[in-house]
Amino acid sequence: MPNLEHPAYAAADLLHLESLVPCRESQVSMLLSIFGERQQFSFPSIFIYGHTSSGKTYVMQTLLTTLQLPHVFVNCMEYFTSRLLLEEILIQLQSCSSDAEQTSPVHCDTLNDFVRLFKQAVASRELQDQTLYIVLDRAEQLREMEANILPAFLRLQELTDRNVTVVLLSEIVWELFRPNVGCFEPFTMYFPDYSIGHLQKILSQNHPPEYSADFYAAYINILLGVFYMVCRDLKELRHLAALNFAKYCEPVVRGEANERDTRKLWKNIEPHLKKAMQTVYLREISSSQWERLQHDGGEPGQLKGLSAHTHVELPYYSKFLLIAAYLASYNPVRTDKRFFLKHHGKIRKTNFMKKHEKTSNHLLGPKPFPLDRLLAILYSIVDNRVAPTANIFSQITSLVTLQLLSMVGQNDQLDGPRYKCTVSLDFIRAIAR
């Protein structure tokens, strides 16, 4: 018996829609109840939230496309200013008609212009007799735009006096959206994470035709047993399933086992999946490199390039600041003149230096250093002249926030701030390269 039923839509369309959105039937049924029939006024604005890869975008796109409902779909991350966003909505609105007309460029500078042009577009495209849906994906970007954009979208139906529903998709809760001055409250709807049973059902649908569904389902069960505790992202799990299936099938291809020898198949794939655990989410190697590694039986660390665990993208001067901080933490103050001055004169080796010359500073741990010493080393290792601007000081604060540096002691007026470098030598080597 089908789970989706609605008198306004054909049963065949609903059955097809149900097959496309497995494990999201309750959410789709709720949305259909809110939407109502095509010509009925729906709720002015709907806010849908949930963690990443919980099916929000996919379900909305599939629902509107399968039932052929007039809609506009915009990613707010791509159209990051109010002008770009409003113009993109109007441009897509031009193509909602059955006429195969060329979309003309649209210029929309203010919200008043948008409301006026929106009314004209709806009237010219003959959309008054059915609900138009405007879906704004990554809607948290609306908070970075002008203060009137979000409240206007929430009550666009009232402003335009047209049959329109705005759907906001986001990964954060509505309480982080609500303006201080108040606004129209949308209908909020939560998309929960997929459970392990849901992931098993969804991933098992992609089985290759040359293998049975039970064989592929057993493979997905093994894959989820390994990765489910560290990865719930459906896209990442689907990528891992496609990438490692060839290794799982090797004993069957060679004739050493049949599809029911689960124990042999598990012994063959277990060490391989442990290696794959190192690359979850990181994409430190490409799929072709990973397949070549499977064939050669090598380790991920043998690949050219550094692991993403020891590499992070930083601004240009932040990299030099981190290198300078590492040098200040692990080199004694008395060696600064020898290392960072071109004409430092003669350096006498004292008995103290001879006594401790065999002790590695890396074994003793990082030592705190003052801010002026950090900046002095920075100026000596950077080729061009660096002015001590607010930008440099803000990047030091960012490194502390990222826990790449730590502040030691109290930041008082007499001593000034003291820092300590918290990263390893391998990390610094990666930054230096």
Secondary structure, 3 states (H helix, E strand, C coil): CCCCCCCCCCHHHHHHHHHHCCCCHHHHHHHHHHHCCCCCCCCCEEEEECCCCCCHHHHHHHHHHHCCCCEEEEECCCCCCHHHHHHHHHHHHHCCCCCCCCCCCCCCCCHHHHHHHHHHHHHHCCCCCCCEEEEEECHHHHHHCCCCHHHHHHCHHHHHCCCEEEEEEECCCHHHCCCCCCCCCCEEEECCCCCHHHHHHHHHCCCCCCCCHHHHHHHHHHHHHHHCCCCCCHHHHHHHHHHHHHHHHHHHHHCCCCCCCHHHHHHHHHHHHHHHHHHCCCCCCCHHHHHHHHHHCCCHHHCCCCCHHHCCCCCHHHHHHHHHHHHHHHCCHHHHHHHHCCCCCCCCCCHHHHHHCCCCHHHHCCCCEEHHHHHHHHHHHCCCCCCCCHHHHHHHHHHHHCCCEEEECCCCCCCCCEEEECCCHHHHHHHHC
